[in-house]
Amino acid sequence: MSDKVLRLSGVSKGYNHGLPTEVQVLRGVDLSVAAGEIVALVAPSGAGKSTLLHIAGLLDTPDTGRVEIAGEDMTGVPDRRRTAVRREAVGFVYQFHHLLPEFTAAENIVLPQLANGAPRREAEARAATLLDSVGVGPRATHRPAALSGGEQQRVAFCRAMANAPKLLLADEPTGNLDPETSDRVFAALMHLVRDTGLAALIATHNLELAARMDRQVALDQGVLA
C-alpha cells in the first residue's frame, strides 16, 4: 500500500465568474503528500492555492484530473461518500480560527467527535490530550474570546485533529499572528505531524516558515513547481 495520503493527478479547474472567457485557476496539477510529511504550498494571492486546498479536501471538484485520499480514488464517488471521507480523513485549519464562540476550547474539539459518533467520555479525553499536546491544556474551559490569537489557532489545530484525520490542510494558518506567536503555533503543528504520522499541506506566504517544512511547492499561474 502506498504511503501517499494525498495524491492529485492532472488536476485542472477553471471559473467563469460572468466573464466571456473562462479563467483557468489550476492547470494539470500533480502533487502528492506522504504520511508524516509536511509540505509548504507557496503562492501569491489569487494564484489558486485556496482552490487547490478545497479540491484536495473534497470541498470542490476538479474539471479534469483525479484526487486520491489514502489510496481511494474520489473521482465520481457519491456525495455521501465524499462527505464521509472528508469528515473522517481530512482536517481543515484556516487563517481565522472559526471556533464556535459559545463553547469552550475543549467543547470545540469534543463536538466534531460527537458528530462522528464518538462516546462523550472518549471525546472529552481526546480533547484534553490534544490541548495538552499543544500547550493549551490549562485553558480548556475558556471560551475563544478569553484566549489569545495564538491559543485560538492552536485550539483550531486540535479541532482539525479531533477525528484523527490522515490529512491536514491549512490555509495561511499563521497569517494573522505576530512572528513570535506564529513560531509557537507552527511548532505545535510540527509536533502534531511528527507524533501522529499525519500528512500536512500548508499554504503560507511566510517563506521562513515554509523553509522549515519538509518540502516546498510553488503555485504560479495555475502550474505547480
Secondary structure, 3 states (H helix, E strand, C coil): CCCEEEEEEEEEEEECCCCCCCEEEEEEEEEEEECCCEEEEECCCCCCHHHHHHHHCCCCCCCEEEEEECCEECCCCCHHHHHHHHHHHEEEEECCCCCCCCCCHHHHHHHHHHHCCCCHHHHHHHHHHHHHHCCCHHHCCCCHHHCCHHHHHHHHHHHHCCCCCCEEEEECCCCCCCHHHHHHHHHHHHHHHHHHCCEEEEEECCHHHHHCCCEEEEEECCEEC
